Amino acid sequence: MVVAASTVPQERGKRVKNDRIDAGELAEALRAGTLRGIRVPWGCYRHLRHLTQLRDMLVQQVRATKCRIKALLLQEGLPFPEAPSLWSKAVVESLKKGQAYEKVRFKLDSLLASLDFFSAESRRVTIEIVRYCRSEPELSESLKYLRSIPGIGPVVAAEILARVGDWRWLESVDELGSFFGLTPWEHSTGEDVNRGNITRMGHSRARSMLVEASWIAIRKDPELRSFYRKVYRRHPRRIAAKVAIVAVARKLTRRIHAVLTQRIHAVLTQRRCYVIREAGKEKV
């Protein structure tokens, strides 16, 4: 764990700074216990983060290129190919063979070539992420525990490991919910309690993947599905689904914390999800 000097409280308007003063302030803050540490990923976790960051960048490029293609078609009044599945191979082939003016055709071909490149690179990096996680015992074991949770696949599990880092650092069961920005913000004083939407702190891509995993989880896990419906019924229809699925994602972080810190498997039964301990069974 590393301590950043920026976490040391500073006097307002202070204009003198040097190593001697910084060292003294750090020593005083350390003695008072007011320093906040920064967790720096080590070894395999840092390498995994490089791979997941690369994949995130490529996925963003794929999404952006698709938007550019659709914008070009809309600007030129060209129809988007009809197909049961959006952006399927048939759609891409139809775009490659479509009729258009020479310069429009040139730009469209260039965008389609970029789409093919970024899509292929994204798949290649995804395969490398899975291979690397399997080759590292530290990652492989944690990945096995994470994938036992309904809704979490290899890509989501790898993203979680890359962002969380060493599971031995985890403390409070609510820590991951705050880490991924899934807890509501609060600005309360005295008897005035004011809470709002989620804080959205942490890595936005990892948070989005957790929400996507939650949609799959409520289809597989009856307990999470019941929890989703319970939260859904308490809110107006226009925001009910969004609020409920975020609540499920926050509940999912508690299971992630349990399987990582206690090194146990989450096993889905016909009615409920249980955590299997060495000494017996305990409901999550």
MARRO-353877 format. One record per residue (C-alpha): residue in one letter; x, y, z; residue number from 0. Coordinates in pm, 1 decimal. Each point is the difference from the previous one (the first is absolute). Layout:
N
   r         xx         yy         zz     k
   A          X          Y          Z   NUM
...
END
This chain:
284
   r         xx         yy         zz     k
   M        0.0        0.0        0.0     0
   V      131.0      343.0      -98.2     1
   V      -79.7      332.7      166.5     2
   A      -40.5      305.0     -224.2     3
   A      118.0      339.1      121.6     4
   S     -314.5      156.5     -145.5     5
   T     -203.5     -175.2      270.8     6
   V      173.7      203.1      273.8     7
   P     -221.0      289.7      122.1     8
   Q      135.2      334.9     -118.9     9
   E      -37.1      349.1      145.0    10
   R     -195.6      238.1     -218.4    11
   G      218.5      250.4     -186.5    12
   K      324.0     -176.6       84.3    13
   R      269.5       93.8     -253.6    14
   V      314.5     -167.6      136.4    15
   K       62.0     -362.8      -97.8    16
   N      317.2     -206.3        7.4    17
   D      110.5     -354.8       83.9    18
   R       81.8       81.6      362.0    19
   I     -345.0      148.4       67.4    20
   D     -174.4     -284.4     -186.6    21
   A      191.3     -261.2      200.3    22
   G      -95.0      168.4      326.5    23
   E     -367.8       21.8      -96.6    24
   L       -1.9     -364.8     -105.6    25
   A      158.6     -104.8      329.0    26
   E     -252.5      197.8      204.4    27
   A     -297.3     -129.7     -201.1    28
   L      130.8     -356.5       26.2    29
   R       31.3       32.3      378.6    30
   A     -355.5      138.2       19.4    31
   G     -136.2     -279.2     -221.3    32
   T     -158.7      240.3     -249.5    33
   L      175.3     -125.9     -313.8    34
   R     -198.8     -187.1     -260.6    35
   G      185.0     -266.1     -193.8    36
   I      -16.4      -63.5     -374.0    37
   R       -5.1     -363.5     -105.8    38
   V      242.4      -57.2     -285.6    39
   P      -60.8     -324.0     -195.7    40
   W      299.4     -229.0       -7.9    41
   G      130.2     -265.0     -237.7    42
   C     -268.5     -198.2     -178.7    43
   Y     -278.0      241.8      101.9    44
   R      183.9      291.5     -160.2    45
   H       64.1     -201.9     -315.6    46
   L     -364.6     -105.0      -14.2    47
   R     -104.0      364.8       29.6    48
   H      211.7       81.9     -306.9    49
   L     -188.7     -262.6     -197.7    50
   T     -345.0      106.1      119.0    51
   Q       79.2      366.3      -70.2    52
   L      103.8      -98.0     -353.4    53
   R     -322.4     -193.2      -49.7    54
   D     -209.1      290.4      130.1    55
   M      170.5      234.6     -245.3    56
   L      -65.5     -235.0     -292.2    57
   V     -363.9      -50.4       98.4    58
   Q      -45.8      378.0       11.5    59
   Q      154.8       27.8     -345.7    60
   V     -236.7     -266.3     -135.2    61
   R     -297.2      186.5      144.2    62
   A      121.4      335.6     -131.6    63
   T       63.5     -138.7     -349.0    64
   K     -350.6     -145.0      -16.5    65
   C     -141.5      340.1       94.6    66
   R      207.7      167.7     -273.1    67
   I     -127.6     -247.7     -258.7    68
   K     -363.2       56.5       96.5    69
   A       54.9      379.5        1.9    70
   L      146.1      -16.2     -351.2    71
   L     -294.8     -202.6     -128.9    72
   L     -245.2      240.2      160.8    73
   Q      180.6      303.3     -141.1    74
   E       -3.3     -142.0     -353.9    75
   G     -355.1     -134.0       22.2    76
   L      113.4     -361.8      -41.1    77
   P     -206.2     -275.1      169.1    78
   F      148.1     -220.9      267.8    79
   P      -27.9     -368.9     -100.2    80
   E     -288.9     -185.6      158.7    81
   A       91.7     -316.2      189.4    82
   P     -123.4     -192.0      306.7    83
   S      326.2       78.8      179.3    84
   L      151.7      348.7       -3.3    85
   W      360.5       10.4     -121.9    86
   S        3.9     -366.5      -95.9    87
   K      232.4     -131.4     -270.6    88
   A     -282.9       27.3     -251.3    89
   V      -45.9      369.9       85.0    90
   V      371.7       74.2      -36.0    91
   E       17.0     -185.4     -333.4    92
   S     -302.2      190.2     -124.1    93
   L      166.3      329.0       93.2    94
   K      313.3     -102.0     -188.6    95
   K     -200.4      -72.0     -315.1    96
   G     -240.0      295.3       18.3    97
   Q      -19.5      269.0     -267.8    98
   A      124.2      351.7       79.4    99
   Y      185.8      293.8     -154.0   100
   E      372.1      -55.5      -51.6   101
   K      129.9      207.0      293.5   102
   V     -278.3     -117.3      228.2   103
   R       84.0     -357.0      -96.9   104
   F      367.6       64.8       75.6   105
   K      -77.9      137.5      346.1   106
   L     -244.3     -281.0       74.3   107
   D      253.8     -263.8     -106.1   108
   S      261.6      162.6      223.2   109
   L     -237.5       -2.4      298.0   110
   L      -95.7     -363.3      -64.7   111
   A      369.3      -95.6      -17.7   112
   S       54.3      175.6      334.9   113
   L     -299.5     -185.9      143.6   114
   D      142.9     -334.5     -112.1   115
   F      339.9       85.9      148.8   116
   F     -127.8      116.8      339.0   117
   S     -242.3     -293.2       25.2   118
   A      274.3     -252.5      -78.8   119
   E      240.6      163.7      246.9   120
   S     -268.7        3.7      269.4   121
   R      -56.5     -374.0      -44.1   122
   R      374.8      -65.1        2.5   123
   V       50.9      193.1      323.7   124
   T     -298.2     -174.6      160.1   125
   I      156.0     -337.5      -79.0   126
   E      331.2      120.8      144.8   127
   I     -173.5      115.4      321.4   128
   V     -156.6     -342.8       50.0   129
   R      329.4     -174.4      -78.3   130
   Y      196.3      220.0      238.9   131
   C     -248.6      -49.7      283.9   132
   R       23.1     -376.4      -43.1   133
   S      381.0        7.3       -6.4   134
   E       32.2      193.6      328.1   135
   P      -96.3     -206.3      308.6   136
   E      -78.8      316.2      200.8   137
   L     -246.8      119.4     -264.4   138
   S     -130.9     -341.1      -97.1   139
   E     -118.7      -81.7      351.3   140
   S     -178.4      333.5       47.0   141
   L     -151.3      -25.8     -348.0   142
   K     -140.6     -341.2       89.3   143
   Y     -173.0      140.5      307.5   144
   L     -137.0      302.3     -184.3   145
   R     -140.2     -207.8     -285.3   146
   S     -198.4     -207.6      247.7   147
   I     -222.8      307.9       51.5   148
   P     -301.4        2.1     -238.0   149
   G       37.8      260.1     -274.3   150
   I      378.4       41.3       22.3   151
   G      197.4     -137.1     -293.8   152
   P      374.1       -4.6      -71.6   153
   V       17.4      353.2     -143.9   154
   V     -193.0      162.0      286.7   155
   A      197.8     -202.1      255.4   156
   A      329.6      110.6     -155.5   157
   E     -113.3      364.9        4.8   158
   I      -91.4      -28.6      368.7   159
   L      335.2     -156.8       89.8   160
   A      188.8      263.0     -198.2   161
   R     -178.7      283.6      181.3   162
   V      -14.2     -146.8      352.0   163
   G      352.6     -138.2       -0.6   164
   D      115.3     -225.0      281.7   165
   W     -307.0     -140.8      177.7   166
   R      195.7        2.3      330.1   167
   W      -43.8      377.2       12.8   168
   L     -378.3      -24.5       24.4   169
   E     -147.8       80.8      339.3   170
   S     -363.4      111.8       39.8   171
   V     -273.8     -189.1     -185.3   172
   D     -133.6      334.1     -131.0   173
   E      341.3      106.6     -126.4   174
   L      -45.9     -122.9     -357.4   175
   G     -336.5      172.6      -37.4   176
   S      167.8      332.4       78.8   177
   F      307.0      -86.7     -207.9   178
   F     -208.1      -51.3     -315.3   179
   G     -217.1      306.8       68.9   180
   L     -321.9     -195.4       58.5   181
   T      -91.8      159.4      332.9   182
   P     -225.8      309.4       20.8   183
   W      160.2      335.5       67.3   184
   E     -102.3      176.8      317.6   185
   H       14.6      359.0      121.2   186
   S     -167.8       -2.4      341.4   187
   T       32.1      220.8      303.2   188
   G     -187.6      -19.8      328.3   189
   E     -354.8     -116.2      -60.9   190
   D       20.0       87.3     -370.3   191
   V       69.0     -324.9     -189.3   192
   N       68.4       46.3     -370.1   193
   R       88.6     -302.0     -216.4   194
   G        9.8      -22.3     -376.2   195
   N      119.1     -214.1     -288.8   196
   I      306.8     -221.6        7.0   197
   T      337.7      170.3       43.0   198
   R      140.5     -138.4     -329.3   199
   M      346.5       -9.0      153.4   200
   G      259.3     -245.9     -121.7   201
   H       39.0     -148.5     -345.5   202
   S     -307.7       62.8     -216.8   203
   R       63.7     -295.7     -232.1   204
   A       21.0     -246.6      290.1   205
   R     -320.4      142.9      147.6   206
   S     -179.6      -37.8     -333.6   207
   M      116.0     -360.1      -29.2   208
   L     -130.8      -74.8      348.6   209
   V     -339.5      140.8      -96.3   210
   E       -0.6     -210.2     -318.4   211
   A       89.8     -305.7      207.5   212
   S     -291.5       79.5      231.9   213
   W     -249.6      -28.3     -287.8   214
   I      127.4     -352.8      -61.9   215
   A        8.0      -80.0      372.1   216
   I     -370.2       77.1       56.2   217
   R      -86.7     -247.8     -275.6   218
   K      207.3     -275.5      159.0   219
   D      -34.6       65.9      373.0   220
   P     -352.6       -9.3      151.8   221
   E      112.2      186.6      311.4   222
   L      142.8      291.7     -197.2   223
   R     -303.7       -1.5     -227.7   224
   S     -229.1       26.5      302.5   225
   F      213.3      283.7      137.8   226
   Y      -15.5      180.0     -336.8   227
   R     -379.9      -20.0      -10.3   228
   K      -26.2      118.8      359.9   229
   V      205.0      312.8      -72.7   230
   Y     -178.5       50.9     -333.3   231
   R     -342.8       17.0      166.1   232
   R      114.6      277.1      237.4   233
   H       82.0      251.5     -275.7   234
   P     -180.1      175.6     -288.3   235
   R       -5.7     -200.3     -322.0   236
   R      216.1      250.7     -190.1   237
   I      300.7      -61.3      228.8   238
   A      -91.3     -330.2      168.9   239
   A      204.1     -230.2     -224.3   240
   K      311.2      219.8       15.8   241
   V      -12.6       39.2      378.3   242
   A      -73.7     -368.4       57.1   243
   I      283.0     -132.4     -218.6   244
   V      251.5      234.2      167.1   245
   A     -117.7     -133.3      336.5   246
   V       59.6     -353.7     -129.3   247
   A      349.8      100.1     -115.5   248
   R       73.9      136.5      346.6   249
   K     -125.2     -325.5      152.8   250
   L      221.3     -186.8     -244.7   251
   T      306.1      182.0      137.6   252
   R      -73.7     -150.0      342.3   253
   R       14.4     -349.2     -149.5   254
   I      319.6       90.6     -182.1   255
   H      149.1      109.7      331.2   256
   A     -110.5     -325.3      165.4   257
   V      146.2     -236.8     -258.8   258
   L      328.1      191.7      -28.2   259
   T       72.8       49.5      369.1   260
   Q     -134.9     -332.1      128.9   261
   R      119.8     -203.0     -303.4   262
   I     -334.0     -177.5      -37.8   263
   H     -223.3      -92.2     -291.4   264
   A     -345.6      140.7      -67.2   265
   V     -215.4     -290.0     -122.0   266
   L     -340.9       57.1     -158.2   267
   T     -273.2     -240.4      114.1   268
   Q     -357.3      -21.9     -131.1   269
   R     -132.7      260.5      241.0   270
   R      284.0      197.1      158.0   271
   C      367.3       86.3      -31.2   272
   Y      217.9     -141.0      276.6   273
   V      357.4       43.0       98.6   274
   I      160.5     -334.8       63.2   275
   R      240.9        1.8      291.6   276
   E      228.6     -278.7      107.1   277
   A     -201.1      -48.6      317.4   278
   G     -343.5        9.8     -165.3   279
   K     -238.9      225.6     -185.6   280
   E      -91.9      360.0       70.3   281
   K     -252.4      209.0     -190.9   282
   V      127.5      326.3     -147.5   283
END
